[in-house]
Amino acid sequence: MTDRKFTQADLDAVSDTPELTAQQLAAAVPFDQAFPDLAESIRRRGSQKGATKVSTTIRLSPDVVEHFRAGGRGWQSRIDKALRQWVAERGAG
């Protein structure tokens, strides 16, 4: 695959889509709210080929859990990432 560079003139020559108005932008909603069924079908994953993580139970401070949950879906994965980073910085021993 090649990295093609397009100029603004190239884009202007093929674009016939008008810019959105302030009213249209104000009325815009997130994709998952506009098309919830489609968003869910895209989000759904197939079956896992092999266990990549271990199910466990740990106790965390409420403020820590609240911080990660505030970020929305994937909060447990973000905790995993933070813990992996901590282990990497200190060594695995």
Residue frames as a rotation matrix with the C-alpha (Angstrom) as fourth column:
MET 1
0.583 0.812 0.000 0.00
0.812 -0.583 0.000 0.00
0.000 0.000 -1.000 0.00
THR 2
-0.406 -0.750 0.522 1.34
0.736 -0.607 -0.299 3.41
0.541 0.263 0.798 -0.88
ASP 3
-0.160 0.287 -0.945 1.11
0.723 -0.617 -0.310 6.60
-0.672 -0.733 -0.109 1.13
ARG 4
-0.167 0.185 0.968 -0.72
0.854 -0.463 0.236 8.96
0.492 0.867 -0.081 -1.16
LYS 5
-0.622 -0.060 -0.781 -0.65
0.510 -0.787 -0.346 12.64
-0.594 -0.614 0.520 -0.37
PHE 6
0.044 0.717 0.695 -3.62
0.954 -0.237 0.184 14.69
0.297 0.655 -0.695 -1.48
THR 7
-0.936 -0.328 0.131 -3.62
0.296 -0.931 -0.211 18.46
0.191 -0.159 0.969 -1.67
GLN 8
-0.490 0.791 -0.368 -6.52
0.108 -0.363 -0.925 20.64
-0.865 -0.493 0.092 -0.58
ALA 9
-0.375 0.312 -0.873 -7.17
-0.874 -0.432 0.221 21.31
-0.308 0.846 0.435 -4.27
ASP 10
-0.858 0.044 -0.511 -7.52
-0.188 0.900 0.394 17.54
0.477 0.434 -0.764 -4.84
LEU 11
-0.767 0.573 -0.289 -10.02
0.575 0.415 -0.705 17.27
-0.284 -0.707 -0.648 -2.01
ASP 12
-0.393 0.618 -0.681 -11.96
-0.294 -0.786 -0.544 20.33
-0.872 -0.014 0.490 -3.16
ALA 13
-0.641 0.075 -0.764 -12.20
-0.767 -0.010 0.642 18.90
0.040 0.997 0.064 -6.68
VAL 14
-0.699 0.341 -0.628 -13.94
0.058 0.903 0.426 15.71
0.713 0.261 -0.651 -5.55
SER 15
-0.784 0.389 -0.485 -15.89
0.570 0.138 -0.810 16.93
-0.248 -0.911 -0.329 -2.53
ASP 16
-0.586 0.665 0.463 -19.48
0.004 -0.568 0.823 17.98
0.810 0.484 0.330 -3.09
THR 17
0.095 0.569 -0.817 -20.55
0.891 0.318 0.324 17.56
0.444 -0.759 -0.477 0.52
PRO 18
0.253 0.019 0.967 -21.41
-0.091 -0.995 0.043 20.93
0.963 -0.099 -0.250 2.08
GLU 19
-0.837 -0.548 -0.004 -20.07
0.000 0.007 -1.000 21.82
0.548 -0.837 -0.006 5.51
LEU 20
-0.157 0.788 -0.595 -22.42
0.908 0.352 0.228 21.16
0.389 -0.504 -0.771 8.40
THR 21
0.055 0.270 0.961 -24.27
-0.095 -0.957 0.274 24.13
0.994 -0.107 -0.027 9.80
ALA 22
-0.804 -0.311 0.507 -24.17
-0.484 -0.153 -0.861 25.08
0.345 -0.938 -0.027 13.49
GLN 23
0.086 0.933 0.350 -27.77
-0.990 0.119 -0.073 23.83
-0.110 -0.341 0.934 13.76
GLN 24
0.638 0.098 -0.764 -26.84
-0.380 0.903 -0.202 20.44
0.670 0.419 0.613 12.27
LEU 25
-0.423 -0.868 -0.261 -23.84
-0.064 0.316 -0.947 20.11
0.904 -0.384 -0.189 14.59
ALA 26
-0.629 0.241 0.739 -25.99
-0.773 -0.294 -0.563 20.99
0.081 -0.925 0.371 17.61
ALA 27
0.441 0.895 0.068 -28.49
-0.895 0.445 -0.044 18.27
-0.070 -0.041 0.997 16.64
ALA 28
-0.001 -0.522 -0.853 -25.80
-0.530 0.724 -0.442 15.61
0.848 0.452 -0.278 16.13
VAL 29
0.703 0.184 0.687 -25.83
-0.688 0.424 0.590 12.59
-0.183 -0.887 0.424 18.43
PRO 30
-0.375 -0.886 0.273 -23.17
-0.774 0.461 0.434 9.90
-0.510 -0.049 -0.859 18.99
PHE 31
-0.505 0.088 -0.859 -23.27
-0.692 0.554 0.464 6.94
0.516 0.828 -0.219 16.62
ASP 32
-0.906 0.103 -0.411 -24.19
0.259 0.902 -0.346 4.46
0.335 -0.420 -0.843 19.36
GLN 33
-0.592 0.762 -0.263 -27.23
0.038 -0.299 -0.953 6.59
-0.805 -0.574 0.148 20.29
ALA 34
-0.218 0.493 -0.842 -28.37
-0.907 -0.421 -0.011 7.12
-0.360 0.762 0.539 16.70
PHE 35
0.272 0.226 -0.935 -27.94
-0.679 0.733 -0.020 3.45
0.681 0.641 0.353 15.72
PRO 36
0.113 -0.271 0.956 -27.86
-0.958 0.225 0.177 1.40
-0.263 -0.936 -0.234 18.96
ASP 37
0.819 0.237 0.523 -28.48
-0.157 0.968 -0.193 -2.00
-0.552 0.076 0.830 17.33
LEU 38
0.832 -0.554 0.015 -25.80
0.107 0.133 -0.985 -1.48
0.544 0.822 0.170 14.70
ALA 39
0.196 -0.783 0.590 -23.35
-0.810 -0.468 -0.352 -0.12
0.552 -0.409 -0.727 17.29
GLU 40
0.355 -0.012 0.935 -23.89
-0.757 0.582 0.295 -3.18
-0.548 -0.813 0.198 19.49
SER 41
0.956 0.023 0.293 -23.36
0.133 0.856 -0.500 -5.57
-0.263 0.517 0.815 16.58
ILE 42
0.583 -0.803 0.126 -20.09
-0.166 -0.269 -0.949 -3.85
0.796 0.532 -0.290 15.69
ARG 43
0.125 -0.518 0.846 -18.93
-0.953 -0.300 -0.043 -3.85
0.276 -0.801 -0.531 19.31
ARG 44
0.787 0.281 0.549 -19.67
-0.479 0.839 0.258 -7.55
-0.388 -0.466 0.795 19.81
ARG 45
-0.244 -0.935 -0.260 -16.65
-0.964 0.204 0.171 -9.80
-0.107 0.292 -0.950 19.58
GLY 46
0.348 0.256 -0.902 -16.40
-0.483 0.874 0.062 -13.40
0.804 0.413 0.428 18.48
SER 47
0.997 0.017 -0.075 -15.52
0.051 0.592 0.805 -16.22
0.058 -0.806 0.589 20.81
GLN 48
0.437 -0.888 0.146 -12.08
-0.866 -0.371 0.335 -16.08
-0.243 -0.273 -0.931 22.38
LYS 49
0.487 -0.315 -0.815 -9.62
-0.457 0.703 -0.545 -18.52
0.744 0.638 0.199 20.83
GLY 50
0.003 -0.511 -0.859 -7.72
0.663 0.645 -0.381 -19.02
0.749 -0.569 0.341 24.06
ALA 51
0.804 0.299 -0.514 -7.65
0.595 -0.439 0.674 -17.59
-0.024 -0.847 -0.531 27.54
THR 52
0.088 -0.784 0.614 -5.54
0.471 -0.510 -0.719 -14.45
0.878 0.352 0.325 27.47
LYS 53
-0.352 -0.130 0.927 -6.42
-0.650 -0.679 -0.341 -13.21
0.674 -0.723 0.154 30.95
VAL 54
-0.716 0.080 -0.693 -7.10
0.482 0.776 -0.408 -14.78
0.505 -0.626 -0.594 34.32
SER 55
0.263 0.864 0.429 -10.37
-0.030 -0.437 0.899 -14.11
0.964 -0.249 -0.089 36.12
THR 56
-0.562 -0.466 -0.683 -9.70
0.694 0.183 -0.696 -12.92
0.450 -0.865 0.221 39.66
THR 57
0.667 0.733 0.134 -11.20
0.496 -0.570 0.655 -10.81
0.557 -0.370 -0.744 42.41
ILE 58
-0.553 -0.803 -0.219 -9.35
0.737 -0.350 -0.578 -7.91
0.388 -0.482 0.786 43.99
ARG 59
0.505 0.661 -0.555 -10.41
0.835 -0.537 0.120 -5.12
-0.219 -0.524 -0.823 46.31
LEU 60
-0.463 -0.590 0.661 -9.79
0.734 -0.673 -0.086 -1.60
0.496 0.446 0.745 45.07
SER 61
-0.740 0.180 -0.648 -10.41
0.351 -0.719 -0.600 1.77
-0.574 -0.672 0.469 46.67
PRO 62
0.243 0.952 0.184 -13.76
0.735 -0.057 -0.675 3.25
-0.632 0.300 -0.714 45.65
ASP 63
0.503 -0.074 -0.861 -12.13
-0.323 -0.940 -0.107 6.38
-0.802 0.332 -0.497 44.21
VAL 64
-0.648 -0.760 -0.052 -9.87
-0.390 0.272 0.880 4.25
-0.654 0.591 -0.473 42.00
VAL 65
-0.540 0.537 0.649 -12.81
0.713 0.701 0.013 2.25
-0.447 0.470 -0.761 40.63
GLU 66
0.498 0.770 -0.398 -14.83
0.460 -0.624 -0.632 5.46
-0.735 0.132 -0.665 40.14
HIS 67
-0.007 -0.605 -0.796 -11.95
-0.519 -0.678 0.520 7.04
-0.855 0.417 -0.309 38.20
PHE 68
-0.903 -0.408 0.134 -11.66
-0.125 0.547 0.828 4.15
-0.411 0.731 -0.545 35.77
ARG 69
-0.323 0.864 0.386 -15.43
0.833 0.453 -0.318 3.61
-0.449 0.219 -0.866 35.41
ALA 70
0.273 0.411 -0.870 -15.88
0.057 -0.909 -0.412 7.30
-0.960 0.063 -0.271 34.61
GLY 71
-0.578 -0.597 -0.556 -13.99
-0.544 -0.227 0.808 6.61
-0.609 0.769 -0.194 31.37
GLY 72
0.311 0.816 -0.487 -16.81
-0.937 0.178 -0.299 4.35
-0.157 0.550 0.820 30.17
ARG 73
0.989 0.149 -0.002 -16.57
-0.145 0.962 -0.231 0.95
-0.033 0.229 0.973 28.51
GLY 74
0.501 -0.840 -0.208 -13.24
0.256 0.373 -0.892 -0.80
0.827 0.393 0.402 28.84
TRP 75
0.571 -0.267 0.776 -12.53
-0.709 -0.637 0.302 0.43
0.414 -0.723 -0.553 32.36
GLN 76
0.834 -0.282 0.475 -11.26
-0.127 0.739 0.662 -2.98
-0.538 -0.612 0.580 33.48
SER 77
0.638 -0.626 0.448 -8.90
0.745 0.356 -0.565 -3.12
0.194 0.694 0.693 30.49
ARG 78
0.470 -0.467 0.749 -7.58
-0.167 -0.880 -0.444 0.32
0.867 0.083 -0.491 31.45
ILE 79
0.723 -0.231 0.651 -6.87
-0.661 0.043 0.749 -0.96
-0.201 -0.972 -0.121 34.97
ASP 80
0.796 -0.429 0.427 -5.06
0.444 0.893 0.070 -3.93
-0.411 0.134 0.902 33.42
LYS 81
0.554 -0.585 0.592 -3.01
0.502 -0.332 -0.798 -1.58
0.664 0.740 0.110 31.25
ALA 82
0.562 -0.318 0.764 -2.10
-0.610 -0.783 0.123 0.60
0.559 -0.535 -0.634 34.24
LEU 83
0.759 -0.266 0.594 -1.01
-0.383 0.554 0.739 -2.45
-0.526 -0.788 0.319 36.24
ARG 84
0.741 -0.513 0.433 1.02
0.669 0.619 -0.411 -3.81
-0.057 0.594 0.802 33.30
GLN 85
0.515 -0.541 0.664 2.78
0.038 -0.760 -0.649 -0.46
0.856 0.359 -0.371 33.02
TRP 86
0.650 -0.242 0.720 3.54
-0.756 -0.298 0.583 -0.49
0.074 -0.923 -0.377 36.75
VAL 87
0.788 -0.349 0.508 5.00
0.133 0.901 0.413 -4.02
-0.602 -0.257 0.756 36.49
ALA 88
0.676 -0.532 0.510 7.06
0.649 0.102 -0.754 -3.07
0.349 0.841 0.414 33.42
GLU 89
0.546 -0.449 0.707 8.54
-0.345 -0.890 -0.298 -0.06
0.763 -0.082 -0.641 35.18
ARG 90
0.409 -0.336 0.849 9.54
-0.904 -0.021 0.427 -2.07
-0.125 -0.942 -0.313 38.25
GLY 91
-0.666 -0.615 -0.422 10.49
-0.677 0.736 -0.004 -5.37
0.313 0.283 -0.907 36.67
ALA 92
0.291 0.838 -0.462 8.60
-0.579 0.538 0.612 -8.63
0.762 0.089 0.642 36.91
GLY 93
-0.130 -0.429 -0.894 10.11
0.332 0.831 -0.446 -9.80
0.934 -0.355 0.035 40.13
